[in-house]
């Protein structure tokens, strides 16, 4: 069922189409960007394996 989300058809009604038009028109607003904080670089292979292992 994972592929179901890729095969669904998008359907618009009057309300959702109006909302889409408003969103596209207001795309001239600036995007607020922020730098990530409290980042730790991990180079140890064992630490990386433990992050992705189950349990």
C-alpha positions, 0 to 999 in steps of 0.5 A: 500500500506504500504506492497508493499515495503516489497513484491518487488523483488530486481533486480540487473543489472551488474552495481548495482551488481558491486557496491554491491561487492565493498561495501561489500569488503570495509567493513573493514573501521572503522565506525565514531561514535559520541555522541549525543549532546544537549540531554534533558531527559524528565520524565514528562508524560504530556510533553511526551503526548504533543510531540506525540499528533497531532496538 
